[in-house]
Amino acid sequence: MSELYDILVETPPTKVILLALDQGLWDCERSLAELAALCEANHMEAVAEVTQKRQTPETGIVLGSGKLEEAAAAAAELGAVCAVFDGELTGSQIRNISTALGGLEVIDRTMLILEIFRSRAVTNEGKLQTELALLRYRLPRLQGMGESLSRQGGGG
């Protein structure tokens, strides 16, 4: 097709599922509504919400394994390609949740906000600053992701 056709036809928003841990410290519904609006600002459509009420996060995966199974089923049924967590996650939590969700991409609220700023930057300086902020945020979350490949030998 032509470039003009590509410009005129709007690409559909990316389908995402929202995840939240409700510890009773704030209004979870209001926070999820705000997260859905942030997703919309980043051309994402929240197709489902999975929340869990519990006092303390589950070690490594934040939500319980049953809730993550529920989220994985909802994501598969609704065609979601990403999960957005309402809060901040560590790198290991992102990896563990992604694994529990069958390899779905997982981002947290802070990463979503940084992505919005990056996508809306206009000047070269603004683009560089937002990209740098995003990379600085991602760096500690990337450590250990290549461990499975780090011990491969050269062969001979």
C-alpha positions in Angstrom: 0.0 0.0 0.0 1.0 3.6 -0.3 2.5 5.8 2.4 -0.5 8.0 2.4 -2.8 5.0 3.0 -0.6 4.0 6.0 -0.8 7.6 7.4 -4.6 7.8 7.0 -5.4 4.4 8.5 -5.0 4.5 12.2 -3.3 1.6 13.8 -5.4 0.0 16.6 -4.2 0.5 20.1 -2.0 -2.1 21.8 -4.2 -4.3 24.0 -3.0 -4.5 27.6 -4.1 -6.0 30.9 -3.8 -4.0 34.1 -2.4 -5.7 37.3 -2.6 -4.3 40.8 -1.9 -5.3 44.4 -4.5 -3.8 46.7 -3.0 -3.5 50.1 -5.7 -1.1 51.4 -3.3 1.8 51.4 -5.1 3.8 48.7 -8.1 3.7 46.5 -7.2 0.9 44.1 -10.1 1.6 41.7 -9.1 5.2 41.3 -5.5 4.3 40.8 -6.5 1.7 38.1 -8.7 4.3 36.3 -5.7 6.6 36.2 -3.5 3.8 34.9 -6.0 3.1 32.2 -5.9 6.8 31.2 -2.1 6.7 31.1 -2.3 3.6 28.9 -4.7 5.4 26.6 -2.3 8.3 26.4 0.4 5.8 25.2 -1.9 4.3 22.5 -2.8 1.3 24.6 -6.2 -0.1 25.4 -6.8 -1.7 28.8 -8.9 -4.8 28.1 -9.0 -6.3 31.6 -8.0 -5.6 35.2 -6.7 -8.2 37.6 -6.4 -7.1 41.3 -5.6 -8.9 44.4 -6.3 -7.8 48.0 -3.5 -8.8 50.3 -1.4 -7.2 53.0 2.0 -8.1 51.7 3.2 -8.9 48.2 4.0 -12.4 47.2 7.8 -12.9 47.1 9.1 -12.6 43.5 5.7 -12.3 41.8 3.9 -9.7 43.8 0.4 -11.2 43.1 -0.4 -14.8 44.0 0.1 -17.5 41.4 -3.6 -18.0 41.0 -4.2 -14.4 40.1 -1.4 -14.5 37.6 -3.0 -17.6 36.0 -6.2 -15.7 35.9 -4.4 -12.7 34.2 -2.7 -15.0 31.7 -6.0 -16.6 30.7 -7.7 -13.2 30.3 -4.7 -11.9 28.3 -4.9 -14.9 25.9 -8.7 -14.7 25.6 -8.7 -10.9 24.9 -5.5 -10.7 22.8 -3.5 -8.6 25.2 0.2 -8.4 24.4 1.4 -6.6 27.5 0.7 -6.3 31.2 1.0 -3.0 33.0 1.5 -3.2 36.7 0.1 -0.4 38.9 3.2 0.3 40.9 7.0 -0.1 40.6 8.6 -3.5 40.0 12.1 -4.8 40.3 13.9 -6.5 37.4 13.4 -9.9 38.9 9.7 -9.3 39.6 9.2 -8.2 35.9 10.9 -11.4 34.7 9.0 -13.6 37.1 5.6 -12.1 36.3 6.4 -12.2 32.6 7.2 -15.9 32.9 4.0 -16.6 34.9 2.1 -14.8 32.2 3.5 -17.0 29.4 6.1 -14.5 28.2 3.9 -11.5 28.0 5.8 -8.2 28.1 5.5 -6.6 31.6 6.0 -2.9 32.4 5.3 -0.9 35.5 3.7 2.5 36.0 6.9 4.4 36.0 8.1 2.9 32.7 4.7 3.7 31.2 5.0 7.3 32.2 8.6 7.6 30.9 7.4 6.1 27.6 4.7 8.7 27.3 7.2 11.5 27.9 9.6 9.9 25.4 6.9 9.6 22.7 5.8 13.2 23.1 9.3 14.8 23.2 9.6 17.3 20.3 13.1 18.8 20.4 16.3 16.8 19.9 17.3 17.7 23.5 14.0 16.6 24.9 14.2 13.3 22.9 17.7 12.7 24.2 16.8 13.5 27.8 13.7 11.3 27.9 15.5 8.5 26.2 18.3 8.8 28.8 15.8 8.8 31.6 14.1 5.6 30.2 17.5 3.8 29.8 18.6 4.8 33.3 15.3 3.4 34.7 15.6 0.2 32.6 19.3 -0.6 33.3 18.9 -2.1 36.8 15.9 -4.1 35.5 18.0 -5.7 32.7 20.7 -7.1 34.8 20.7 -10.9 34.8 18.5 -11.2 31.7 21.4 -12.7 29.7 22.6 -15.1 32.4 21.4 -18.1 30.6 23.6 -17.2 27.6 26.7 -16.1 29.6 28.1 -19.5 30.1 28.1 -20.7 26.5 31.5 -21.8 25.3 33.1 -21.0 22.0 33.2 -24.5 20.7 36.0 -25.8 18.7 
